[in-house]
Amino acid sequence: MLKNLKKLVPAATMPLLIGSTTPSLLSLVYSHFESQGYPLTAATNVDEVWECIRDGQCEAIILDESLTDDTGIPLYTLLRVKNVTKPIILLIPEEKMQDLPRHLNNGADAVVTMPIHL
């Protein structure tokens, strides 16, 4: 039955950008979405994220909240200031869940707490 279902439901085609400075987190999220068939781009710093967005390599963005610019401003907030309209899923540590309203008000479309159990 499962084999038949996989034939009927094609792999996802939405290109995703996954940005994190933490190699283990990047690897976990990347491998999960790769197994689902998503086209992926990984970025390990702010410059790589901006390059991927400029090149149009993604339709949605998954970001680690630790990505900030040189002045400490969160990257997801800067993306909104620069009128990037792609959906942003923000990854935050579980102990920062009290900051959920601030994250959503500053540009995140959704928030997922870490550790992530995919």
C-alpha positions as CSV (number, residue, x, y, z in Angstrom):
1,M,0.0,0.0,0.0
2,L,2.8,2.5,0.9
3,K,4.6,1.9,-2.3
4,N,1.4,2.7,-4.3
5,L,0.9,5.8,-2.3
6,K,4.5,7.0,-3.0
7,K,3.8,6.5,-6.7
8,L,0.7,8.6,-6.5
9,V,2.1,11.5,-4.5
10,P,5.1,13.1,-6.2
11,A,8.1,14.5,-4.3
12,A,7.8,18.1,-3.2
13,T,9.0,20.7,-5.8
14,M,9.2,23.8,-3.7
15,P,12.9,24.9,-3.4
16,L,13.9,25.5,0.2
17,L,16.7,27.5,1.7
18,I,18.0,26.2,5.0
19,G,20.2,28.6,7.0
20,S,22.0,27.8,10.2
21,T,25.4,28.4,11.7
22,T,25.1,25.1,13.6
23,P,26.3,22.2,11.5
24,S,24.3,19.5,13.3
25,L,21.1,21.4,13.0
26,L,21.7,22.2,9.4
27,S,22.4,18.5,8.7
28,L,19.3,17.3,10.5
29,V,16.9,19.7,8.8
30,Y,18.6,19.3,5.4
31,S,18.5,15.5,5.5
32,H,14.9,15.4,6.6
33,F,13.7,17.6,3.7
34,E,16.1,16.0,1.2
35,S,14.4,12.6,2.0
36,Q,11.1,14.2,1.2
37,G,12.3,15.2,-2.2
38,Y,12.6,18.9,-1.8
39,P,15.2,20.8,-3.8
40,L,17.4,22.4,-1.2
41,T,20.1,25.0,-0.7
42,A,22.1,25.2,2.5
43,A,23.6,28.4,3.9
44,T,26.0,28.6,6.8
45,N,26.1,32.4,7.2
46,V,24.2,35.6,6.4
47,D,26.1,36.3,3.1
48,E,25.2,32.9,1.7
49,V,21.5,33.4,2.6
50,W,21.4,36.8,0.8
51,E,23.2,35.2,-2.2
52,C,20.6,32.4,-2.5
53,I,17.7,34.9,-2.2
54,R,19.2,37.2,-4.8
55,D,19.7,34.3,-7.2
56,G,16.1,33.2,-6.7
57,Q,17.1,29.7,-5.5
58,C,14.3,29.3,-3.0
59,E,10.6,29.8,-2.5
60,A,10.6,29.4,1.3
61,I,13.3,29.9,4.0
62,I,14.0,27.9,7.1
63,L,16.3,30.0,9.4
64,D,18.1,29.4,12.7
65,E,17.4,32.5,14.8
66,S,21.1,32.8,15.6
67,L,21.7,34.2,12.1
68,T,22.3,37.9,12.5
69,D,24.0,40.7,10.6
70,D,27.1,42.5,11.8
71,T,25.2,44.7,14.1
72,G,23.2,41.8,15.7
73,I,19.9,42.4,14.0
74,P,18.2,39.1,13.3
75,L,18.4,38.1,9.7
76,Y,14.7,37.2,9.5
77,T,13.8,40.8,10.5
78,L,16.2,42.2,7.9
79,L,14.7,40.1,5.2
80,R,11.3,41.7,5.9
81,V,12.8,45.2,6.0
82,K,14.3,44.5,2.5
83,N,10.8,43.4,1.3
84,V,11.6,39.7,1.0
85,T,8.1,38.1,0.9
86,K,9.0,34.4,0.9
87,P,7.7,32.4,3.8
88,I,10.1,32.3,6.8
89,I,10.1,29.4,9.3
90,L,12.3,30.4,12.3
91,L,14.0,27.8,14.4
92,I,14.4,28.8,18.0
93,P,15.6,27.0,21.2
94,E,12.7,25.7,23.3
95,E,13.6,27.9,26.2
96,K,12.9,31.0,24.1
97,M,9.3,30.1,23.4
98,Q,8.2,33.1,25.5
99,D,9.6,35.3,22.7
100,L,7.1,33.8,20.2
101,P,5.1,37.0,19.7
102,R,8.2,39.1,19.1
103,H,9.5,36.6,16.5
104,L,6.2,36.6,14.7
105,N,5.9,40.4,14.8
106,N,9.4,40.9,13.5
107,G,9.0,38.8,10.4
108,A,8.8,35.1,11.0
109,D,5.8,33.4,9.5
110,A,6.1,30.4,11.7
111,V,8.3,29.2,14.6
112,V,9.6,25.7,15.4
113,T,11.3,25.0,18.6
114,M,14.5,23.0,19.0
115,P,15.4,20.3,19.6
116,I,13.5,19.3,16.5
117,H,12.0,15.9,16.4
118,L,11.4,15.4,12.7
